Amino acid sequence: MHNVLLHDFIVEEHVKNALKEDIGFGDITTDYLVPKNEKIIAKLNTRQDGILCGIDIVEIVFKILSNEVKITKYFKDGDRIKKGDTLAIIEGPARAILIGERTALNYIQRLSGISTETNKYQEAIGDNKARITDTRKTTPGFRMFEKYAVYIGGARLHRFNLSDCVMIKDNHIQYAGSITNAVNKIREHLSHTHKIEIECDTIEQVKEAVSVNADIIMLDNMDCDSMKKSVEIIDNRALIEASGNVTIDTINEIAKTGVDVISSSAIVAKAKTLDIAIDM
């Protein structure tokens, strides 16, 4: 993988575990039907338009199963692909290709689906400055891949985990008694390298978040008029994030309020897999 978000050795470990899960004690169908020395040529084809993501992972799957597998790729991650395109040619031992087919497709179909959905949301923003961003509502154990797919789809990335950034939400505010109390308490211990984001439901909370010099202010489930007022109040003193009730139909109006980023779990949670197949 040639991307800072995914390192080869981390991907390889994940793929090895995925193969262990799928193969179990052996592929009793392929092992009994296909001779060891049989060679085949297969095509990786797409049956839908979309944004490609995960083609390098496909190569890793087959290389783990056999060093004799040769893959000729015609597209790279981030490319727009059209129904009927041949994405790659896979040549090598039939057993390796048949055994790895499902695992390879699981990665590329899921990731391409997320990248495609993400790109739809970003395009729906239009000429506004805002960028779509993801959330932590991801599949356990698969977050790094899903976030990679979001990035390939053209989005910003939100925090990867709880240690990336302080995010003071409604329950934290209730526990601390106020936004000011929460921020002061956290700043007693926080590293200078971490930013503070505050979730605000009301205009009054926005004013308080500005007064404590929050780095990022999240406008949570606000209507567009309230978001416009909040943008004016903040006046470039913090990065502004809009969240809640974000759909492909509402995102353009939200972006017009002047926010910097718009977060949505839909680009991952509601993304459909892209129909990609390995045809022998």
C-alpha angles and dihedrals in degrees: 000000000000099000133096091229096062124039119200097236093051092047092047092054091050092048092048090055091047090052092048089053093050101039098044108172093345143308099277092186099051095036092056097041106037124062115233095243097045114126127200141178119224136180126223102217134179121221094188139048115251150109113300119232131163103029092130089053089056088057091049091052093056096039089056090054095045136358087210093070113106121198124193109195122203097181137038133213111288095030120128109243129197131214108275097026117139104225097186145347116235118200130177146065111006093220094056093048095046093045095047097041099094096043092048092049093047089061100042096041094050096043095044089050091055093046090049094050092045091052091052090056093047092049090049089060087068120186094343117116096239123110127207116242135187133237137220091265093112138133110279110254093011101072098110091055095045092049090048089054091050089053092048088051090061103262136128117248123240121210113312095216143348094281095058100075140356110253113184108200133182095276091051091050091050091049094048095042096237144010090257093053092048094050094045092050094048094046089059088070108018123116116240088238094066128084127218122229122187126200111221127192098177141039089246091057090050090055091050092048090053091049092057092048098246113190094216129021119199117206101210120202093334123153117245095258091055090048091052090051090048092051089054092048094048090048097188093308092119139016109264123221125187119206139170132054091027113160135158087260098050102037097086093054090047090051091052090064089074101251119153101222135014118207124207135167090203094082088067107020097046099034114121120220115259114243104248123154142186108229118194 
